[in-house]
Amino acid sequence: MGTAAHIVAIPGGGAENVPNVELCTSLYRVFGGRVAPAGPRPGLTPRLQRVKISVFGCGYLGAVHAACMTRLGHDVLGVDVIEDQVAALSRGEAPFFEPGLPELLVEGLDTGRLAFTSDAGLAADATVHFICVGTPQKPGENAADLRYVRSAINTLLPMLKPGDVVVGKSTVPVGTAESLRELIHGAQPEAELIWNPEFLREGFAVHDTLHPDRLVYGLAPTDAGRRAAARLDEVYATALGQGTPKVEADLATAQLVKVAANSFLATKISFINAMAELCEATGADVTLLADAIGHDARIGRKFLNAGVGFGGGCLPKDIRAFMARAGELGVDQALSFLSEVDAINMRRRVRMVDLAREVCGGSIVGRQIAVLGAAFKPDSDDVRDSPALSVAAQMQLQGARVTVTDPQAIDNARKKWPELSFAPTAAEAVQGAEAVLLLTEWPEYVVLDPVELRQNVTAPRIIDGRNCLDPVAWRAAGWTYRALGRP
């Protein structure tokens, strides 16, 4: 397995600033050493050329990207300012839950072609530099916070060489890449920028990186832009060789692709949740409605699952930043509908608390309530803007005694809401509960035995916040079953 010998200390920083033989060997291998590359891996198309890559930002996006680029045969150095994160990655430990990533990290470290560091200067030997830092929502505003993108670019500028390619993967407001390209050309006129948005799904990020459904290149229509695209083709040679579609566009279009896609998905989710509101008012069943309209090939059934709504680190902040940027451009009316998309999504959380109050006889004060799920979606430990955690916290603030469980996200949830109680399993979380809310559709919750679970609760009442349970089975087991948009 990879060891902490792969860590590189910032000169003058907290770690020991002394030569390390194992460290030097690791970096020597990553950037041009004589160690032979790993042999071909089954199922992968041979690469055109081995590329020296740096990845700035080793959070969710960057760590996955770095590990996957090593799997494709490249030499990769991940750069991050968070020492603990660098240390964990250098040991082959993912700082977050993502299926398949720990194994990929260990594999890459063991080949000697993957390393992580907090010393950005060691990335100078790379020829392709990926920008994978976060763009969170500004506190108190809808706009994206670009300080980390600008910091990464400013750190990179002094080390750029003629022919280097800077590849932006972070989600940024349209117009950002153009200004960054000017900075790059001011520092190194013969370096070039390409905007290459990411389309990762948490829980499937490794697969989505190794087998993308499309590659988008945003580049200038110049000879330098075309040379940079050819260089990026070498990085993605495996995916291109497997027939992955590639879309070459201008910089503005490439920046719009990710936020437009996320806005469309958010709109589709909020549409069916708006229909759920109508179904509740009329006695209709939103799941049957979704099935019926989903047969229309123009609409499709995916993302028509009514429930407590969307969350996470992408959709909510991306649609808000999209609206903010449209306002700056003077076309805010073009995206005014996203305000209602956002409002519908937030109303679902309030409605879930209302349902809990209804099944508890009009009040949740002093009631023992179990919440199944804390992550914003299954196969993740991400609690950013999690609907499940938001509902749990609202009920706690309104006087309920709430116990939350989740297979992966308890530690992150506890950091965000230490006032809540937590249990390691569903059986323990529902002990003595007067109502149970299923708010994250983990597979182990979907297959819970209603007969067995009833033995642990004080009152058999369940609210299916994801419309993923069989109401007939639960009612037959003696439960009061409620769900959003269902009679």
C-alpha positions in Angstrom: 0.0 0.0 0.0 1.0 3.6 -0.4 2.6 5.2 2.7 3.0 8.7 4.2 6.3 8.8 2.4 4.4 10.2 -0.5 3.6 13.4 1.4 5.5 16.5 0.5 5.8 19.3 3.1 5.6 22.9 2.3 9.0 24.5 3.0 8.7 26.2 6.4 5.5 24.4 7.1 4.4 22.2 10.0 5.8 19.0 8.5 9.5 18.2 8.6 11.3 20.1 5.8 14.0 17.5 5.3 14.9 15.2 2.4 13.2 11.9 2.3 14.5 9.1 0.2 11.2 7.3 -0.2 9.5 10.6 -1.1 12.1 11.6 -3.6 11.8 8.1 -5.2 8.1 8.5 -5.4 8.2 11.9 -7.1 11.0 10.7 -9.3 8.8 7.9 -10.6 5.8 10.2 -11.0 7.7 12.8 -13.0 10.1 11.0 -15.4 11.9 8.4 -13.4 13.3 5.2 -14.8 10.8 2.9 -13.2 9.0 1.0 -15.9 5.3 1.8 -16.3 2.7 -0.7 -15.2 1.7 -3.3 -17.8 -1.5 -3.0 -19.8 -4.8 -3.5 -17.8 -7.5 -5.8 -19.2 -10.3 -4.0 -20.9 -8.5 -0.7 -21.5 -7.5 0.6 -25.0 -3.8 1.3 -25.2 -2.9 5.0 -24.7 -1.4 7.2 -27.3 1.2 8.7 -24.9 2.0 8.8 -21.2 1.3 12.3 -19.9 2.7 14.1 -16.9 -0.3 15.6 -15.1 -0.9 17.8 -12.1 -4.3 18.1 -10.4 -4.9 21.2 -8.3 -7.5 20.5 -5.6 -7.8 17.0 -4.2 -11.3 17.2 -2.8 -14.1 15.1 -4.2 -13.5 15.9 -7.9 -9.7 16.2 -7.8 -9.0 13.0 -5.8 -11.2 10.9 -8.1 -9.7 12.5 -11.2 -6.1 12.0 -10.1 -6.6 8.4 -9.2 -8.4 7.7 -12.5 -5.8 9.4 -14.6 -3.2 7.1 -13.0 -5.4 4.1 -13.9 -5.3 5.3 -17.5 -1.5 5.1 -17.4 -0.5 8.7 -16.8 1.9 10.1 -14.2 -0.1 12.2 -11.7 0.7 14.6 -8.9 -2.2 15.8 -6.8 -1.8 19.2 -5.1 -3.8 20.5 -2.2 -3.2 22.9 0.7 -5.0 20.8 3.3 -2.2 18.8 4.9 -4.5 16.2 6.6 -6.2 15.5 3.2 -2.8 15.1 1.5 -1.7 12.7 4.2 -4.8 10.6 4.0 -4.6 10.3 0.2 -0.9 9.5 0.4 -1.8 6.5 2.6 -4.4 5.4 0.1 -7.3 6.6 2.2 -10.1 8.5 0.7 -11.1 11.5 2.9 -14.7 10.9 1.9 -16.9 7.9 0.9 -16.8 7.0 -2.7 -17.1 3.4 -3.9 -14.0 2.1 -5.6 -11.8 5.1 -4.8 -9.7 3.6 -2.0 -8.7 0.7 -4.1 -7.8 2.9 -7.0 -5.7 5.2 -4.7 -3.7 2.2 -3.4 -3.2 0.8 -6.9 -2.0 4.2 -8.2 0.4 4.7 -5.2 1.8 1.2 -5.6 2.7 1.8 -9.2 4.7 4.9 -8.2 2.9 7.0 -10.8 0.6 8.7 -8.3 1.6 11.1 -5.5 0.0 13.9 -3.5 1.7 17.0 -2.1 1.1 20.3 -0.5 4.1 21.8 -2.3 2.7 23.2 -5.5 6.2 23.9 -6.9 6.6 20.2 -7.5 4.0 20.4 -10.2 6.3 22.4 -12.5 7.3 19.3 -14.5 3.8 18.5 -15.5 2.6 19.5 -18.9 -1.2 19.2 -18.4 -2.6 20.9 -15.3 -6.1 20.2 -14.1 -8.0 22.7 -12.0 -10.4 20.8 -9.8 -11.0 23.1 -6.8 -14.4 23.9 -5.3 -16.6 26.8 -6.2 -19.0 27.0 -3.2 -21.8 29.5 -2.8 -20.8 32.8 -1.3 -22.1 33.3 2.2 -25.3 35.3 2.1 -25.3 35.4 -1.8 -26.3 33.2 -4.7 -23.1 33.8 -6.6 -20.2 31.3 -6.8 -17.1 31.9 -4.7 -14.2 31.8 -7.2 -11.4 32.5 -4.7 -10.1 28.9 -4.9 -10.0 28.9 -8.7 -8.1 32.1 -8.8 -5.7 31.0 -6.1 -5.0 27.8 -8.0 -4.4 29.7 -11.2 -2.1 32.3 -9.5 -0.1 29.5 -8.0 0.3 27.8 -11.3 1.2 30.9 -13.4 5.0 31.1 -12.4 5.6 27.5 -13.4 3.9 27.4 -16.8 6.1 26.4 -19.7 5.6 26.8 -23.5 3.2 24.2 -24.7 1.6 23.6 -21.2 -2.2 23.0 -21.1 -4.3 24.2 -18.2 -7.6 22.3 -18.0 -10.4 23.8 -16.0 -12.9 21.3 -14.6 -14.4 23.3 -11.8 -17.9 24.6 -12.3 -17.6 28.3 -12.8 -19.9 31.2 -14.0 -19.8 31.8 -17.7 -17.1 34.4 -18.5 -14.6 33.1 -15.9 -12.5 31.0 -18.3 -12.0 33.9 -20.6 -10.5 36.0 -17.9 -8.3 33.1 -16.6 -7.0 32.6 -20.2 -5.9 36.2 -20.3 -4.0 35.7 -17.0 -2.3 32.5 -18.4 -1.3 34.2 -21.6 0.1 37.2 -19.6 2.3 34.8 -17.7 3.2 32.4 -20.5 1.9 33.3 -24.0 2.6 29.8 -25.3 0.5 28.0 -22.7 -3.2 27.4 -23.4 -6.5 27.0 -21.5 -9.2 24.4 -22.2 -12.4 24.2 -20.2 -13.4 20.6 -19.7 -16.4 20.4 -17.3 -17.0 17.4 -15.1 -20.2 15.4 -15.0 -19.6 13.1 -12.0 -22.4 11.5 -10.0 -21.5 10.9 -6.4 -21.5 7.2 -5.8 -20.5 6.6 -9.4 -17.6 9.0 -9.8 -14.9 6.5 -10.5 -17.1 4.9 -13.3 -18.1 8.3 -14.7 -14.4 9.4 -14.9 -13.1 6.2 -16.5 -16.2 5.8 -18.8 -17.6 9.3 -19.4 -20.8 9.6 -21.4 -19.3 12.6 -23.2 -16.2 14.8 -23.2 -16.6 18.6 -23.7 -13.7 20.8 -24.7 -14.1 24.6 -24.5 -11.2 26.2 -26.4 -10.2 29.2 -28.4 -10.5 28.8 -32.2 -6.8 29.2 -32.8 -3.8 27.0 -33.7 -2.8 27.0 -30.0 -6.3 25.9 -29.0 -6.2 23.0 -31.5 -2.8 21.9 -30.2 -4.1 22.0 -26.7 -7.1 19.9 -27.7 -4.7 17.3 -29.3 -2.8 17.2 -26.0 -6.0 16.6 -24.0 -6.9 13.9 -26.5 -3.8 12.1 -25.4 -5.0 12.3 -21.8 -8.4 10.9 -22.7 -7.1 8.5 -25.4 -8.7 5.5 -23.7 -12.2 7.0 -23.5 -12.0 8.3 -27.0 -10.8 5.0 -28.2 -13.9 3.4 -26.7 -16.1 5.7 -28.7 -16.9 8.4 -26.1 -18.5 11.4 -27.9 -16.4 14.5 -27.9 -17.9 18.0 -28.2 -15.6 20.8 -29.1 -17.0 24.2 -28.3 -16.1 27.8 -27.5 -15.2 28.6 -23.9 -18.6 30.2 -23.1 -20.6 27.2 -24.2 -18.3 24.8 -22.3 -18.8 26.7 -19.1 -22.6 26.7 -19.6 -22.9 22.9 -20.2 -22.6 21.8 -16.6 -24.8 24.4 -15.1 -27.4 24.0 -17.9 -27.5 20.2 -17.3 -27.8 20.6 -13.5 -30.5 23.2 -14.0 -32.5 20.9 -16.3 -32.2 18.0 -13.8 -33.3 20.3 -10.9 -36.2 21.5 -13.0 -37.3 18.0 -13.7 -37.2 17.0 -10.0 -39.0 20.1 -8.9 -41.6 19.6 -11.6 -42.6 16.2 -10.3 -42.6 17.5 -6.8 -44.9 20.3 -7.9 -47.2 17.6 -9.3 -47.0 15.9 -5.9 -48.5 19.0 -4.4 -51.4 18.8 -6.8 -51.8 15.0 -6.2 -52.1 15.6 -2.5 -54.8 18.2 -3.1 -56.8 15.9 -5.5 -56.1 12.4 -4.1 -54.1 11.4 -7.1 -50.9 9.2 -7.0 -47.8 11.0 -8.1 -45.9 7.7 -8.6 -48.5 6.5 -11.1 -48.5 9.9 -12.7 -44.7 9.7 -13.2 -44.9 6.2 -14.6 -47.5 7.3 -17.1 -45.8 10.5 -18.4 -42.4 8.8 -18.2 -43.4 6.4 -21.0 -43.3 9.4 -23.3 -39.8 9.2 -25.0 -39.6 13.0 -25.0 -39.9 13.1 -21.2 -38.5 9.8 -19.8 -38.9 8.3 -16.4 -35.5 9.3 -14.9 -35.5 12.0 -12.3 -39.3 11.9 -12.0 -39.2 10.5 -8.5 -41.3 12.7 -6.2 -40.0 13.1 -2.6 -38.2 15.4 -0.3 -36.2 17.0 -3.1 -32.6 17.4 -4.2 -29.5 18.5 -2.3 -25.8 18.0 -2.3 -22.9 20.2 -3.2 -23.8 20.8 -6.9 -27.5 21.2 -7.9 -28.6 23.8 -5.3 -25.5 26.0 -5.5 -25.2 25.7 -9.2 -28.7 26.8 -10.1 -28.4 29.7 -7.7 -25.0 30.8 -9.2 -26.6 30.4 -12.6 -29.3 32.8 -11.7 -26.8 35.2 -10.2 -24.7 35.2 -13.3 -27.7 35.8 -15.5 -28.5 38.8 -13.4 -25.0 40.2 -13.9 -25.4 39.7 -17.7 -28.7 41.5 -17.7 -30.7 38.4 -18.7 -32.1 37.4 -15.3 -35.6 36.9 -16.7 -34.3 34.0 -18.8 -33.7 32.0 -15.7 -36.4 33.4 -13.4 -38.1 30.0 -13.5 -35.2 28.6 -11.5 -36.3 30.7 -8.5 -39.5 28.6 -8.4 -37.5 25.4 -9.0 -35.5 26.3 -5.9 -38.6 27.3 -3.9 -40.5 24.0 -4.8 -37.4 22.1 -3.6 -37.3 23.9 -0.3 -41.1 23.5 0.2 -40.8 19.7 0.1 -38.7 19.9 3.3 -41.3 21.9 5.1 -44.0 19.6 3.9 -42.1 16.6 5.3 -42.1 18.2 8.8 -45.8 18.9 8.4 -46.5 15.3 7.5 -44.6 14.2 10.6 -46.8 16.5 12.7 -49.9 15.1 11.0 -49.1 11.5 11.7 -48.2 12.4 15.3 -51.7 13.8 16.0 -50.9 17.5 15.4 -47.7 18.0 17.4 -44.1 16.7 17.4 -43.2 18.4 20.6 -41.5 15.8 22.8 -42.1 13.0 20.3 -39.4 10.5 19.6 -38.8 10.5 15.8 -36.3 8.4 13.8 -34.8 9.6 10.6 -33.3 7.0 8.2 -30.7 8.8 6.2 -28.4 11.8 6.6 -26.5 12.0 3.3 -28.2 13.9 0.5 -28.3 10.7 -1.6 -27.3 7.0 -1.2 -23.7 5.8 -1.8 -22.3 9.0 -0.4 -21.3 10.6 3.0 -22.0 14.1 1.7 -24.4 16.1 3.9 -24.1 19.4 2.1 -27.6 20.9 1.7 -29.0 17.4 2.6 -32.8 17.4 2.6 -32.7 14.5 5.2 -30.5 16.4 7.6 -32.4 19.6 7.1 -35.7 17.9 8.0 -34.2 16.2 11.0 -32.8 19.5 12.2 -36.1 21.4 11.7 -38.0 18.8 13.7 -35.4 18.9 16.5 -35.7 22.7 16.6 -39.5 22.4 16.8 -39.3 20.3 19.9 -39.0 16.7 18.7 -36.5 14.2 20.0 -34.8 13.1 16.8 -32.4 10.1 16.2 -30.7 9.9 12.9 -28.9 7.0 11.3 -27.0 6.6 8.0 -24.6 3.9 6.7 -21.8 6.4 5.9 -22.7 10.0 6.8 -23.1 9.9 10.6 -19.7 11.5 11.3 -20.3 14.4 8.9 -23.9 14.8 10.1 -22.7 15.0 13.7 -20.2 17.8 12.9 -23.0 19.8 11.2 -25.7 19.1 13.8 -24.2 17.9 17.1 -27.5 18.6 18.8 -29.1 15.6 17.1 -28.9 12.1 18.4 -27.3 9.4 16.2 -27.5 5.6 16.0 -25.4 3.2 14.0 -28.3 1.1 12.6 -31.9 1.5 11.6 -33.0 -1.0 14.3 -31.4 1.1 17.0 -32.5 4.4 15.6 -36.2 3.4 15.6 -36.1 2.0 19.1 -39.1 3.6 20.9 -39.9 5.9 17.9 -43.4 7.3 17.5 -42.7 8.1 13.8 -40.1 6.9 11.3 -39.1 9.0 8.3 -37.2 7.4 5.4 -35.3 10.4 3.8 -32.3 8.8 2.0 -33.1 5.8 -0.1 -30.2 3.6 0.9 -30.8 0.0 -0.4 -30.7 -1.4 3.1 -33.6 0.9 4.1 -35.7 0.1 1.0 -35.6 -3.6 1.9 -36.4 -3.2 5.6 -38.9 -5.8 7.0 -41.9 -3.9 8.2 -43.0 -6.8 10.4 -39.6 -7.0 12.1 -39.1 -3.3 12.4 -42.5 -2.8 14.1 -41.3 -4.7 17.1 -38.9 -1.8 17.9 -41.2 1.2 17.7 -43.7 2.7 20.1 -46.1 3.6 17.3 -45.9 2.1 13.8 -46.0 5.3 11.6 -43.8 5.7 8.6 -43.3 8.6 6.2 -41.7 7.5 2.9 -39.8 10.7 1.9 -38.5 9.1 -1.3 -41.5 7.0 -2.4 -39.3 3.9 -2.5 -41.3 1.6 -0.2 -44.2 -0.7 -1.0 -47.2 0.9 0.8 -49.2 -2.3 0.5 -46.6 -4.3 2.4 -46.2 -1.7 5.1 -49.9 -1.2 5.7 -50.4 -4.9 5.8 -47.8 -5.1 8.6 -49.9 -2.6 10.6 -48.1 0.6 9.8 -49.6 4.0 9.1 -48.0 4.8 5.8 -47.7 8.3 4.4 -45.7 9.7 1.4 -45.5 12.9 -0.5 -48.0 13.0 -3.4 -49.7 9.7 -2.6 -53.1 9.1 -1.1 
